[in-house]
């Protein structure tokens, strides 16, 4: 399984920003570049935890680090934003 630490500082930032942006497009809402970075990086850990728990080895699916990390990070960020949205909903 690919680890996020292998992409380096700038790679992690780029993937985090893109993953946060993708998650915001899927779930809805708005956020600036800093919010996208935070959501994307936290989502990366969620996505990698879920992938590892499910036994998914991204190294077998994707030959490069970028696409596998971006997909897993965006999926984790989407889960994070959806959970935050559910928690913030006010009862009718």
N, C-alpha and C positions, 0 to 999 in steps of 0.2 A: 504494500500500500504506500502511496506517495504521502509524504509528510509535508505540511505547509512550510516548515522551516527550511526546506531545500530550495525554495524559490527566492529566498533572500528578503531583505527589508523592502526594497522597492517593488519587487514582484508581489509580495504580500499586500502592500498598499494598493497596487493597481488591481489585483484580484478582489480585494475588499471593496473598493469603490465600485467596480463593475458589478459585483455580486449584490451589493446594496441597491444599486440602481435597478438591476433586473428585478429584485424582490419588490421594490416599490412599484414597478410597472405591473407586476403580477397582482399584488395585494391591493394596490391603490395607495393614495396618500401622497405626501410630498416630503422631501428632505433635501438638505443641501449636501455638498460633497463630504463634509465632515460627518454628518449623520449617516450617509451611505457607507463611509469607511468603517464606522463603529459597528453598524448593523452587519456589514459584510464580514468583518473579522470575527465577530461573535458567531455569526451564522456559519462561518468556516469550521469552527470547532464543533458546532452542533452537527453539521453535515458530515464531518469526518468521524465523529463518534457514532452516528447512525450507520454510516457505510461500513465502518469497522465491525460494529455489532452484527450487521447483516452478513458479514463475510465477503463484502464486495472489494475486490482488489482492482483498483483503478489502473495500476500498471499493466494489467493484462488487457484492459479495454482501450486505453489511450497510450500512445507511445510518447507523447510530449507531456510536460507537466502542466501547461497552461489550461488546456481545455478540460481535463479531468478535474483539476482544482477549481476552475471557474464553475463548472456544473454542480459539483458537490457544495461549494460555498454558496452559490445562488439558491440551491434547494434548502440549505440550512437557514439562510437569511430569510427566505420566504416563510419557513416554519416559524421562525422567531417573530417576524412581523405579524403573522396571522395569530399567534398566541398573544402577543401584546395587544392586538386589536380586540380579541375576545375578552381579555382582562379589563380593558378600558371601557367596554360598553356599559352604559348605564341601564338599569332595569326600567321598564316602562311603567 
